[in-house]
């Protein structure tokens, strides 16, 4: 489980966060990418 306690601290210390494979809502997802300081759309 990924739980972000403080988004402001995350954005000060991490440029990019990338998860591994995970399941949510009954579906298998390959990755979750967060870019706290940038707008990045695929």
N, CA, C, O and CB atoms as a CASP TS submission, in Angstrom:
PFRMAT TS
TARGET T0000
AUTHOR 0000-0000-0000
METHOD Language model
MODEL 1
PARENT N/A
ATOM      1  N   UNK     1       0.841  -1.173   0.000  1.00  0.00           N
ATOM      2  CA  UNK     1       0.000   0.000   0.000  1.00  0.00           C
ATOM      3  C   UNK     1       0.887   1.238   0.000  1.00  0.00           C
ATOM      4  O   UNK     1       1.885   1.301   0.718  1.00  0.00           O
ATOM      5  CB  UNK     1      -0.957  -0.003   1.213  1.00  0.00           C
ATOM      6  N   UNK     2       0.518   2.203  -0.801  1.00  0.00           N
ATOM      7  CA  UNK     2       1.217   3.488  -0.833  1.00  0.00           C
ATOM      8  C   UNK     2       0.337   4.513  -0.138  1.00  0.00           C
ATOM      9  O   UNK     2      -0.805   4.742  -0.536  1.00  0.00           O
ATOM     10  CB  UNK     2       1.551   3.930  -2.304  1.00  0.00           C
ATOM     11  N   UNK     3       0.869   5.113   0.885  1.00  0.00           N
ATOM     12  CA  UNK     3       0.146   6.158   1.602  1.00  0.00           C
ATOM     13  C   UNK     3       1.068   7.357   1.709  1.00  0.00           C
ATOM     14  O   UNK     3       2.155   7.264   2.279  1.00  0.00           O
ATOM     15  CB  UNK     3      -0.327   5.673   3.018  1.00  0.00           C
ATOM     16  N   UNK     4       0.637   8.478   1.162  1.00  0.00           N
ATOM     17  CA  UNK     4       1.434   9.702   1.207  1.00  0.00           C
ATOM     18  C   UNK     4       0.959  10.524   2.401  1.00  0.00           C
ATOM     19  O   UNK     4      -0.161  11.034   2.411  1.00  0.00           O
ATOM     20  CB  UNK     4       1.313  10.519  -0.132  1.00  0.00           C
ATOM     21  N   UNK     5       1.811  10.643   3.390  1.00  0.00           N
ATOM     22  CA  UNK     5       1.465  11.392   4.599  1.00  0.00           C
ATOM     23  C   UNK     5       1.535  12.901   4.359  1.00  0.00           C
ATOM     24  O   UNK     5       0.677  13.649   4.830  1.00  0.00           O
ATOM     25  CB  UNK     5       2.398  11.001   5.749  1.00  0.00           C
ATOM     26  N   UNK     6       2.546  13.338   3.635  1.00  0.00           N
ATOM     27  CA  UNK     6       2.728  14.770   3.404  1.00  0.00           C
ATOM     28  C   UNK     6       3.215  15.003   1.980  1.00  0.00           C
ATOM     29  O   UNK     6       4.374  14.743   1.655  1.00  0.00           O
ATOM     30  CB  UNK     6       3.726  15.371   4.425  1.00  0.00           C
ATOM     31  N   UNK     7       2.315  15.496   1.137  1.00  0.00           N
ATOM     32  CA  UNK     7       2.669  15.727  -0.259  1.00  0.00           C
ATOM     33  C   UNK     7       3.758  16.787  -0.381  1.00  0.00           C
ATOM     34  O   UNK     7       4.616  16.680  -1.257  1.00  0.00           O
ATOM     35  CB  UNK     7       1.434  16.146  -1.059  1.00  0.00           C
ATOM     36  N   UNK     8       3.747  17.793   0.463  1.00  0.00           N
ATOM     37  CA  UNK     8       4.755  18.854   0.376  1.00  0.00           C
ATOM     38  C   UNK     8       6.152  18.313   0.663  1.00  0.00           C
ATOM     39  O   UNK     8       7.110  18.723   0.008  1.00  0.00           O
ATOM     40  CB  UNK     8       4.421  19.989   1.353  1.00  0.00           C
ATOM     41  N   UNK     9       6.292  17.405   1.624  1.00  0.00           N
ATOM     42  CA  UNK     9       7.599  16.800   1.903  1.00  0.00           C
ATOM     43  C   UNK     9       8.018  15.916   0.739  1.00  0.00           C
ATOM     44  O   UNK     9       9.185  15.916   0.346  1.00  0.00           O
ATOM     45  CB  UNK     9       7.560  15.979   3.218  1.00  0.00           C
ATOM     46  N   UNK    10       7.070  15.159   0.181  1.00  0.00           N
ATOM     47  CA  UNK    10       7.371  14.316  -0.981  1.00  0.00           C
ATOM     48  C   UNK    10       7.876  15.165  -2.143  1.00  0.00           C
ATOM     49  O   UNK    10       8.860  14.804  -2.788  1.00  0.00           O
ATOM     50  CB  UNK    10       6.122  13.517  -1.411  1.00  0.00           C
ATOM     51  N   UNK    11       7.222  16.278  -2.413  1.00  0.00           N
ATOM     52  CA  UNK    11       7.609  17.111  -3.552  1.00  0.00           C
ATOM     53  C   UNK    11       8.962  17.791  -3.343  1.00  0.00           C
ATOM     54  O   UNK    11       9.610  18.176  -4.316  1.00  0.00           O
ATOM     55  CB  UNK    11       6.544  18.160  -3.809  1.00  0.00           C
ATOM     56  N   UNK    12       9.393  17.943  -2.103  1.00  0.00           N
ATOM     57  CA  UNK    12      10.704  18.539  -1.826  1.00  0.00           C
ATOM     58  C   UNK    12      11.838  17.527  -1.954  1.00  0.00           C
ATOM     59  O   UNK    12      12.986  17.914  -2.174  1.00  0.00           O
ATOM     60  CB  UNK    12      10.717  19.144  -0.432  1.00  0.00           C
ATOM     61  N   UNK    13      11.534  16.246  -1.821  1.00  0.00           N
ATOM     62  CA  UNK    13      12.587  15.233  -1.760  1.00  0.00           C
ATOM     63  C   UNK    13      12.610  14.264  -2.934  1.00  0.00           C
ATOM     64  O   UNK    13      13.622  13.600  -3.156  1.00  0.00           O
ATOM     65  CB  UNK    13      12.445  14.460  -0.511  1.00  0.00           C
ATOM     66  N   UNK    14      11.522  14.167  -3.689  1.00  0.00           N
ATOM     67  CA  UNK    14      11.434  13.175  -4.761  1.00  0.00           C
ATOM     68  C   UNK    14      11.060  13.855  -6.068  1.00  0.00           C
ATOM     69  O   UNK    14      10.076  14.592  -6.128  1.00  0.00           O
ATOM     70  CB  UNK    14      10.406  12.077  -4.413  1.00  0.00           C
ATOM     71  N   UNK    15      11.844  13.612  -7.117  1.00  0.00           N
ATOM     72  CA  UNK    15      11.512  14.144  -8.439  1.00  0.00           C
ATOM     73  C   UNK    15      10.509  13.242  -9.137  1.00  0.00           C
ATOM     74  O   UNK    15       9.619  13.711  -9.847  1.00  0.00           O
ATOM     75  CB  UNK    15      12.777  14.297  -9.298  1.00  0.00           C
ATOM     76  N   UNK    16      10.665  11.925  -8.924  1.00  0.00           N
ATOM     77  CA  UNK    16       9.787  10.949  -9.560  1.00  0.00           C
ATOM     78  C   UNK    16       9.641   9.739  -8.644  1.00  0.00           C
ATOM     79  O   UNK    16      10.614   9.274  -8.050  1.00  0.00           O
ATOM     80  CB  UNK    16      10.335  10.526 -10.952  1.00  0.00           C
ATOM     81  N   UNK    17       8.409   9.235  -8.539  1.00  0.00           N
ATOM     82  CA  UNK    17       8.161   7.989  -7.811  1.00  0.00           C
ATOM     83  C   UNK    17       7.533   7.018  -8.788  1.00  0.00           C
ATOM     84  O   UNK    17       6.572   7.366  -9.474  1.00  0.00           O
ATOM     85  CB  UNK    17       7.239   8.213  -6.552  1.00  0.00           C
ATOM     86  N   UNK    18       8.060   5.805  -8.863  1.00  0.00           N
ATOM     87  CA  UNK    18       7.511   4.785  -9.756  1.00  0.00           C
ATOM     88  C   UNK    18       7.300   3.496  -8.967  1.00  0.00           C
ATOM     89  O   UNK    18       8.228   2.974  -8.348  1.00  0.00           O
ATOM     90  CB  UNK    18       8.453   4.541 -10.976  1.00  0.00           C
ATOM     91  N   UNK    19       6.072   2.992  -8.998  1.00  0.00           N
ATOM     92  CA  UNK    19       5.755   1.764  -8.270  1.00  0.00           C
ATOM     93  C   UNK    19       6.032   0.550  -9.141  1.00  0.00           C
ATOM     94  O   UNK    19       6.389   0.667 -10.313  1.00  0.00           O
ATOM     95  CB  UNK    19       4.288   1.766  -7.808  1.00  0.00           C
ATOM     96  N   UNK    20       5.861  -0.603  -8.545  1.00  0.00           N
ATOM     97  CA  UNK    20       5.892  -1.851  -9.295  1.00  0.00           C
ATOM     98  C   UNK    20       4.472  -2.236  -9.683  1.00  0.00           C
ATOM     99  O   UNK    20       3.563  -1.407  -9.634  1.00  0.00           O
ATOM    100  CB  UNK    20       6.563  -2.979  -8.472  1.00  0.00           C
ATOM    101  N   UNK    21       4.283  -3.486 -10.067  1.00  0.00           N
ATOM    102  CA  UNK    21       2.961  -3.998 -10.407  1.00  0.00           C
ATOM    103  C   UNK    21       2.098  -4.023  -9.147  1.00  0.00           C
ATOM    104  O   UNK    21       2.568  -4.391  -8.070  1.00  0.00           O
ATOM    105  CB  UNK    21       3.058  -5.417 -11.042  1.00  0.00           C
ATOM    106  N   UNK    22       0.817  -3.624  -9.291  1.00  0.00           N
ATOM    107  CA  UNK    22      -0.085  -3.640  -8.147  1.00  0.00           C
ATOM    108  C   UNK    22      -1.506  -3.904  -8.612  1.00  0.00           C
ATOM    109  O   UNK    22      -1.809  -3.792  -9.800  1.00  0.00           O
ATOM    110  CB  UNK    22      -0.010  -2.313  -7.370  1.00  0.00           C
ATOM    111  N   UNK    23      -2.372  -4.253  -7.682  1.00  0.00           N
ATOM    112  CA  UNK    23      -3.781  -4.474  -7.979  1.00  0.00           C
ATOM    113  C   UNK    23      -4.627  -3.459  -7.232  1.00  0.00           C
ATOM    114  O   UNK    23      -4.381  -3.150  -6.066  1.00  0.00           O
ATOM    115  CB  UNK    23      -4.203  -5.908  -7.608  1.00  0.00           C
ATOM    116  N   UNK    24      -5.633  -2.945  -7.934  1.00  0.00           N
ATOM    117  CA  UNK    24      -6.573  -2.000  -7.329  1.00  0.00           C
ATOM    118  C   UNK    24      -7.902  -2.108  -8.065  1.00  0.00           C
ATOM    119  O   UNK    24      -7.936  -2.164  -9.294  1.00  0.00           O
ATOM    120  CB  UNK    24      -6.022  -0.532  -7.380  1.00  0.00           C
ATOM    121  N   UNK    25      -8.966  -2.138  -7.330  1.00  0.00           N
ATOM    122  CA  UNK    25     -10.288  -2.203  -7.941  1.00  0.00           C
ATOM    123  C   UNK    25     -10.518  -3.458  -8.763  1.00  0.00           C
ATOM    124  O   UNK    25     -11.296  -3.444  -9.716  1.00  0.00           O
ATOM    125  CB  UNK    25     -10.499  -1.010  -8.802  1.00  0.00           C
ATOM    126  N   UNK    26      -9.843  -4.546  -8.399  1.00  0.00           N
ATOM    127  CA  UNK    26     -10.003  -5.796  -9.128  1.00  0.00           C
ATOM    128  C   UNK    26      -9.238  -5.864 -10.433  1.00  0.00           C
ATOM    129  O   UNK    26      -9.421  -6.800 -11.210  1.00  0.00           O
ATOM    130  CB  UNK    26     -11.431  -6.023  -9.400  1.00  0.00           C
ATOM    131  N   UNK    27      -8.380  -4.880 -10.686  1.00  0.00           N
ATOM    132  CA  UNK    27      -7.585  -4.848 -11.915  1.00  0.00           C
ATOM    133  C   UNK    27      -6.104  -4.863 -11.578  1.00  0.00           C
ATOM    134  O   UNK    27      -5.690  -4.368 -10.529  1.00  0.00           O
ATOM    135  CB  UNK    27      -7.931  -3.605 -12.759  1.00  0.00           C
ATOM    136  N   UNK    28      -5.309  -5.433 -12.474  1.00  0.00           N
ATOM    137  CA  UNK    28      -3.855  -5.447 -12.313  1.00  0.00           C
ATOM    138  C   UNK    28      -3.273  -4.264 -13.090  1.00  0.00           C
ATOM    139  O   UNK    28      -3.547  -4.098 -14.279  1.00  0.00           O
ATOM    140  CB  UNK    28      -3.238  -6.807 -12.808  1.00  0.00           C
ATOM    141  N   UNK    29      -2.482  -3.457 -12.420  1.00  0.00           N
ATOM    142  CA  UNK    29      -1.865  -2.283 -13.020  1.00  0.00           C
ATOM    143  C   UNK    29      -0.359  -2.509 -13.082  1.00  0.00           C
ATOM    144  O   UNK    29       0.221  -3.089 -12.164  1.00  0.00           O
ATOM    145  CB  UNK    29      -2.207  -0.990 -12.217  1.00  0.00           C
ATOM    146  N   UNK    30       0.269  -2.056 -14.151  1.00  0.00           N
ATOM    147  CA  UNK    30       1.700  -2.319 -14.336  1.00  0.00           C
ATOM    148  C   UNK    30       2.585  -1.338 -13.603  1.00  0.00           C
ATOM    149  O   UNK    30       3.652  -1.718 -13.121  1.00  0.00           O
ATOM    150  CB  UNK    30       2.041  -2.293 -15.792  1.00  0.00           C
ATOM    151  N   UNK    31       2.180  -0.103 -13.506  1.00  0.00           N
ATOM    152  CA  UNK    31       3.009   0.866 -12.790  1.00  0.00           C
ATOM    153  C   UNK    31       2.201   2.117 -12.463  1.00  0.00           C
ATOM    154  O   UNK    31       1.222   2.445 -13.133  1.00  0.00           O
ATOM    155  CB  UNK    31       4.254   1.235 -13.621  1.00  0.00           C
ATOM    156  N   UNK    32       2.633   2.786 -11.437  1.00  0.00           N
ATOM    157  CA  UNK    32       2.084   4.084 -11.064  1.00  0.00           C
ATOM    158  C   UNK    32       3.265   5.036 -10.992  1.00  0.00           C
ATOM    159  O   UNK    32       4.230   4.779 -10.273  1.00  0.00           O
ATOM    160  CB  UNK    32       1.288   4.026  -9.693  1.00  0.00           C
ATOM    161  N   UNK    33       3.193   6.135 -11.733  1.00  0.00           N
ATOM    162  CA  UNK    33       4.281   7.116 -11.723  1.00  0.00           C
ATOM    163  C   UNK    33       3.756   8.446 -11.206  1.00  0.00           C
ATOM    164  O   UNK    33       2.738   8.952 -11.677  1.00  0.00           O
ATOM    165  CB  UNK    33       4.894   7.285 -13.140  1.00  0.00           C
ATOM    166  N   UNK    34       4.455   8.999 -10.245  1.00  0.00           N
ATOM    167  CA  UNK    34       4.124  10.313  -9.698  1.00  0.00           C
ATOM    168  C   UNK    34       5.279  11.265  -9.962  1.00  0.00           C
ATOM    169  O   UNK    34       6.438  10.937  -9.711  1.00  0.00           O
ATOM    170  CB  UNK    34       3.818  10.229  -8.177  1.00  0.00           C
ATOM    171  N   UNK    35       4.955  12.432 -10.466  1.00  0.00           N
ATOM    172  CA  UNK    35       5.929  13.502 -10.674  1.00  0.00           C
ATOM    173  C   UNK    35       5.444  14.697  -9.857  1.00  0.00           C
ATOM    174  O   UNK    35       4.719  15.537 -10.391  1.00  0.00           O
ATOM    175  CB  UNK    35       6.090  13.870 -12.215  1.00  0.00           C
ATOM    176  N   UNK    36       5.816  14.803  -8.589  1.00  0.00           N
ATOM    177  CA  UNK    36       5.258  15.828  -7.705  1.00  0.00           C
ATOM    178  C   UNK    36       5.504  17.271  -8.158  1.00  0.00           C
ATOM    179  O   UNK    36       4.701  18.149  -7.846  1.00  0.00           O
ATOM    180  CB  UNK    36       5.822  15.652  -6.341  1.00  0.00           C
ATOM    181  N   UNK    37       6.568  17.529  -8.870  1.00  0.00           N
ATOM    182  CA  UNK    37       6.890  18.909  -9.244  1.00  0.00           C
ATOM    183  C   UNK    37       6.587  19.239 -10.700  1.00  0.00           C
ATOM    184  O   UNK    37       6.730  20.391 -11.109  1.00  0.00           O
ATOM    185  CB  UNK    37       8.335  19.177  -8.974  1.00  0.00           C
ATOM    186  N   UNK    38       6.174  18.255 -11.487  1.00  0.00           N
ATOM    187  CA  UNK    38       5.971  18.479 -12.920  1.00  0.00           C
ATOM    188  C   UNK    38       4.597  17.996 -13.352  1.00  0.00           C
ATOM    189  O   UNK    38       3.991  17.129 -12.723  1.00  0.00           O
ATOM    190  CB  UNK    38       7.058  17.770 -13.737  1.00  0.00           C
ATOM    191  N   UNK    39       4.131  18.580 -14.435  1.00  0.00           N
ATOM    192  CA  UNK    39       2.931  18.078 -15.090  1.00  0.00           C
ATOM    193  C   UNK    39       3.399  17.194 -16.226  1.00  0.00           C
ATOM    194  O   UNK    39       4.022  17.673 -17.174  1.00  0.00           O
ATOM    195  CB  UNK    39       2.002  19.244 -15.602  1.00  0.00           C
ATOM    196  N   UNK    40       3.105  15.909 -16.139  1.00  0.00           N
ATOM    197  CA  UNK    40       3.579  14.955 -17.133  1.00  0.00           C
ATOM    198  C   UNK    40       2.413  14.051 -17.500  1.00  0.00           C
ATOM    199  O   UNK    40       1.897  13.322 -16.653  1.00  0.00           O
ATOM    200  CB  UNK    40       4.799  14.125 -16.602  1.00  0.00           C
ATOM    201  N   UNK    41       2.004  14.098 -18.742  1.00  0.00           N
ATOM    202  CA  UNK    41       0.875  13.289 -19.189  1.00  0.00           C
ATOM    203  C   UNK    41       1.316  12.367 -20.300  1.00  0.00           C
ATOM    204  O   UNK    41       2.089  12.757 -21.175  1.00  0.00           O
ATOM    205  CB  UNK    41      -0.289  14.174 -19.657  1.00  0.00           C
ATOM    206  N   UNK    42       0.823  11.140 -20.266  1.00  0.00           N
ATOM    207  CA  UNK    42       1.117  10.174 -21.328  1.00  0.00           C
ATOM    208  C   UNK    42      -0.112  10.053 -22.197  1.00  0.00           C
ATOM    209  O   UNK    42      -0.111   9.293 -23.165  1.00  0.00           O
ATOM    210  CB  UNK    42       1.534   8.782 -20.749  1.00  0.00           C
TER
END
